[in-house]
Amino acid sequence: MEPIKPEEVFSPEIYKSKRDGLTREIVSEKKKRRLVTKTFSFLFESRNTVLNQINEMVFIENVHDSKEVARLIRVYSEQLPTDTEFSVSMFIEFEDERQMIREIPKLAGVENSVFLTFDGHEIKGTPEEGRSTEVLESTLQYLKFKFTKPDYDKFRESKNVYIEARKGGYNEAAKLPADLLEDLKSELKF
């Protein structure tokens, strides 16, 4: 995957003028790339979703300094998928704050129990280091699903692919729709 370049990041003023149109486009793309279960949503990141996040941060923080733009590119580029891995943002979602306060302690470590499964095969997600503690502190977790060549060969032929969280009381799975599955297959390169 091509790295994000500083010239692709808009100044806050230019982004403001383009924001409505870009937001409509990215919402449409995210809708196609997001899977939802009862408690979780999983966004399969793309170059566009990551670039959008950088542009949003530059806009919201009113960044004009090129060094800060470069820093944001470095930080958010960690979420870029590569030719041999998917990058997934996992959101933990509850209907109300009371339920979240009650349930969130039960989810500590959930980021270590997320799998991509296909045709009797599975790849365990690797969570971003430094976000996990004994007590779940973030309702957003970043995962990487790294493929080997044999994984890729099986995945390429798969028709039924799921993303699953396997945490006591929160065993939830979502099937990848055919259009997303085809997009993801084309994004892997071996």
N, C-alpha and C positions, 0 to 999 in steps of 0.2 A: 504494500500500500504506500502510495506517495506521501511523504511528510507534508505537513501543513506549513506553508511559507508565510512570512510576515506580510507580504503584499496582498495576501488573501483576506487579511483581517481588516475590517473597515474601521475608520475613525468613528467615534461616537456620533458625530454629526451626520456622516454619510449613512451609517447604520440606521439612525433614527428615520431617515427619509425612505429607507428600503425595508424597514422592520416589518410592517404589516404584511407585505407580500412574501417576504422570506419566512415569516412565522406561519403563514398559511401552508407554504410548501413543506416546511419541516414538520408541522403537525400532521400533515398527510403522510409523510414518510414514516414518522414515528408510529402512527396508528398501524401501519402495515408491518412494522418491525417489533411491535409490543405484544406480549402474551400475558394474559391475566388469569390468576387463580383466585381463590377466595381471599387469601392473605397477601399474595405477592403479585408484583408485575415485573416482567423481565423485558428489558429493551436491548435488542441486539444492535449494538452501536455500529455506525458507519462513519465514513470520513465526513459526510455532510452533517451528521448529528453532533460530532465532536467540534467541527468548525463552527457550527451554530452556537454551541455552548461557549466557545472562546469569544465570538462576537458579542454574545449576550453579556459576558463578564466585562468586556472592554466598555460596552455601552453603560451598563449599570454602575460600574466603578469610575466611569468617565476617564478612562486611561488614555493618555496622550504620549506617554514616555515609551520609546521603542524598547528599552530594556525590560520594562514591565510587560509589554506585549510579548516579547520573546520568552519571558518567564511563564506567562500564561500558556503560551503555545507548548512549552516543555512540559508543564504540569498536566494539561489536558490531553496532550498527545499520548500519555500513558494509556488512555482509554481507546486509542485507535486499534482496530483489529489488524492483524497481519495476514500474510498469505497462508499461514499455517495455524491460525487461531482465531476464535471469535472472542469479542469483548462484549460482556453483558453487564448492564446496570440493573441491579436487583433492588426493587423498592418494596418495603414492608408497609402495608397499608391497612388501616383500621377505620371503621366508620366514625368512631368518636374518640375523644381524648381519654375518657375514663377506661374504655376498652383497651386502648393502647397502653396506658399505664399498668393495667392489670396483666396484660398478655406479653408485653415486650420482654420481661425477664425470662420467660419460658423459651424465648427465641435466641438466647445467647448461643453463639456457635453455629447458627443456621447457615451462615455463609460457607461453612466447611462441609456442608452436606447437600450440595446442589450438583445435579448430574444432567448430562445430555445423554439420552438413551435412544438406541436405534437397533432394531433387528437383533436383540439379545446382546448388544454391545453397549458399553457406557464409557463416558469420559467424565471424570470428576472435575468440577470447576475449581480453579485456584483463586482464592480471594486475594485482594490487594493487601500487602503487608502493612501493618501498623494501624489498621482500622478495627481490628478485632481485640476485644478484651474479654475477661470472664463475664462481664456484664455488657450486654448489647447497648452500645451508645449511639448508634446511627441507624436510621431507618433506610439508609442507602448503602448498598454494598456493591463493590466492583469485582467482577469475576472474569477470568480468562479460561477458555476451553481450548487446550492445546492438542493439536492433531499430529499423529505420526502418519507415515505413509499408509500402513495397514488400516488405521482409523479412517483415513480419508477414503480409501478404496471401499470400505464397508459403507461409509456415510453416503458416498456418491451414488450407491445403488439403493439406498434406503427410501422407503415411501412413508414409513411411520416413525416420526422422530418426536421425542418429547423432551421438555425441560422439567426436571423434578426437584422439589425440595423434600428431603427426607429427615424431618426433625420430629421427634415424638409429639403427637397431637397436631402436627402440621405437615403431614405427608400429602403434598399437593403436586399435581402435574398439569401441564398444558401441552397439547399437541400442536406442533408447528403446522400452519396451513400450507397447502401446496405451493402457493406463490412465494411465500417467504422461504420455504425449503429450497425451491429452485434458485432463488436469489443467493442464498447462503452457499449452496453448492457451487455456484459460479464464482463466488468470492474467494474460495479456497484455491490455492495454486500449489501444485506439487510437481 
